[in-house]
């Protein structure tokens, strides 16, 4: 164990999760990177962190994960709930098991991880920070990903409820809602000029965001610079949600 504060980032093998972990490591955290993919171990090595494999849709696995982190590293001071899945499909024939699976990772797993982390923070008198990854799809919707949209709207409200519950304990809870970010999830758009033109037509800044731009906002929310911010969802979307027309 170390006196260095511990941050845990889920879905951190690549993309936004890895960028969050990298930014937190630069801010002085000992970062535990968590992912369902084994590659999280090598990803963690790149930033001097530790990688652990866990399915964030399995609450028993999440509980065991926290037990391991607390035993090997120490109590978590910052939690970033980034892991998420989408599972697109036609609305009229959308499979209920897929719906349950998406909410299991994106919402139920987020709630349980917050609850577990908050109990540890309270037990150790840690005025910690929790950041949940929501989406612009908490406010706008795509018909092919109904479960994802529902889960991200749920994350926005869950963030508010947790912030109110945990404020007396000195624990801040916020969320970040990315727009079009240049990650593997946007690879199809990148490869299709027409799709890219459409995406940029609804993005006033005229470009995709970077994973690191999301990571920097997450690190800010975990820092003392954001000490009076709680219960908020910060949308990092290049101005998209403010736009009421496309060109």
N, C-alpha and C positions, 0 to 999 in steps of 0.2 A: 504493500500500500504506500501511498504518497500523500503529502499535504497539498499537492496540486489539485485544483477542482476538477471533477469528473463530468464530462458531457457525454451523453449517449445520443447517437443519431441513427435512426432506422432507415432502411432502404438506401444504404450508404455505399454500396459497391460501385456505384457509378452515378453520373448525372448530377441532379440537384442535391441528392443526399451526400455524395462525396464532396461537392463544393461547400456544403454547409459544414461538414467535418473539417475540411481544410481551413476554412475561415475561423472556426472555433479553435483549432490547434494554434493558429497564428495569434489568437487572442490569449493564449496561455493555458488552455484546457488540455487535460489528458483525455483524448477522445476515444470512446468505444464505438466503433462502427459496426452496425448490425444489418444483416441482410439474409434473405433466404438462399442467396447464391454463395457458394464456397469462395468465389473470387473476392469476397469482402476481406478475407485475410490478407491477400497480397495488396489490396487497395489500402488497407490500414497501414501496412509497412511503409508506404510511400510518404506518409505524413507523421510517422512515429507514433501511431496509435495502436490499438489492438482490435482485431476483427473477431466477431462472434457470429455464428450462424443461428438464425431463429426465424420461424414462421410467425409473423405478427398477427396472423389470424387464429393462432392457437394460444388461448389464455394460460394453459398449463405451461407451455413452452416459454411464454413471456415471464411468468412467475419464476421459473427456473433460471431464466436469463438474468433477472434482477438479483436473485440469490447469488449467482456466480459473480456478477459484477461487484456486488457489495463485499463478497469474500475476497476476491482477487485484487480489486482496484480501490474500492471504497464507495461511499454513498454518492449517488448522482446529484449534481448541483444544477445541471441543465439538461433538459430532455427535448429532443427534436423528433416529433412524430412525422416522418416523411414517407414511410413505406405506404404504397398504394397500388391498386390495380384498377383496370377499367372494364374489361370484358364487354366489348361492343356487341350489339345484336339488334334485330328488328323489335320495335316496341310491342307489336301485337303478338309476337311469338316468343318474347323474351323469357328465358328459362328462370324459374324461381330459385333453383339451386345456384345459378350464376349470380342472381341478385343477392342471395344470402352470403355467397362467398365474397363479393365485393364489399358489402357492409361489414362482414366479419373482419376484414383487414382494415378497411378505411375508416370505420366508425367504432365498432365494438372493440377492436384491438387498440385504437387510439384512446378510448375511454379507460380501458383497463390499465394501459401503460401509464396514463396520467395519474390514475388512482394509486397505483403501486409506487410511482416515483414520488408523489405528493406525501404519501404516508412515510416514506423514508426521509424526505426533507423535514417533515414535522418532527419525527423522532430524533433527528440529529440537529435540530435548530438551524436549519439551512434556509435562508431566504433565497430560494431558487427561482429559476425561470423555466417555463415550458412554452415551446413554440410548436404549433400544429400546422401541417401543410394542408391548406384548403385549396381553392382554385377560383378563377373567375366564374367557373361553372357552379359556384354557390349562388351566383346572381343571375347568370344567363345559362342557357341550356343547349345541349346537342341531343337530338332525339335518339341517336344510336347508342347513347351511353346513359340510360336512365338511372341505373344503380349508382354509377359514378357521380352524376349530378346530385342525386339524393344524398349520397354520403358526404359530399363536400359542403352541401348546405347544412347537413347535420353537424359537421365539424365546426362550421362558423358558430352555430348556436351552442354547441357543447363547449366551445372556447369561452363564450360569454358566461355560461353557467359555472364553469370551473373557476373562472376569474373571480366571480362574486363569492364563491364558496371558500376560495383559498386566500383571498386578500387579507383577512384577519391574521393569517399565518405568515404574511410577508412573501407569499409566492405569487409571482406574476404569470399570467397565461395569455398568450396572444397567438394569432395565426397569420400566415402569409398566403396570399392568393395569386399564384403566378398566372400570367397570360401565355402568349406563344413564346416558349423558351427553346433554344437550340439544343435539344437533347435527342436521344434515340427515339423517343416518342414522336418527335417531329420530323424524323428522317424521311418519311413518305412525302411530306409537304416540301421539304428541301429538294427532293428529287423531281418534283412536278412543278414546272414553271407556272401553270395556270392556278394550281393550288396555292403556291407561294404568293402570286399576285393577289388572290382573294384574301389570304391571311394578312397581307400588308395593307390592303385597302381598309381594313378595320382596325389598323394599328397606327395611330397618329404619329408616333415617332418613326415609323417607316422601316423598322427592322425587328428581328427577333431579339429577345433578351438572352442573356447568357446565364448559364447555371451559377456562375460566380456572383452575378448580380443578385440572385436570390439568396445565395449563401451569405453575402454581406449584410443583407437586411435581417436574416435570421440571427447572425452574430450580433448585430446591433440590438435586437430585441432581447438577447440574452445578457447584454452588458448593462452596466450601471448607467450608461448614457440614456437608457430607456427606462430608468427607474420609476417614472410616473406614468408609464403606459401599461395598461392591462385591459383585457377583454376586447381588444381590437383585432380586426382583420385588415392587414395592410396589403392592398392590391398592387402587385408589381407587373403591370400589363401594358406599358408603353402608351397609356392613355385610352385603352380600348373601351373600358366601361363608361367613359364619359362621352363616347361618340354615339350620336343618334342617327347617323346615315353612313353609307359607304359610297365611294366614288367609282 
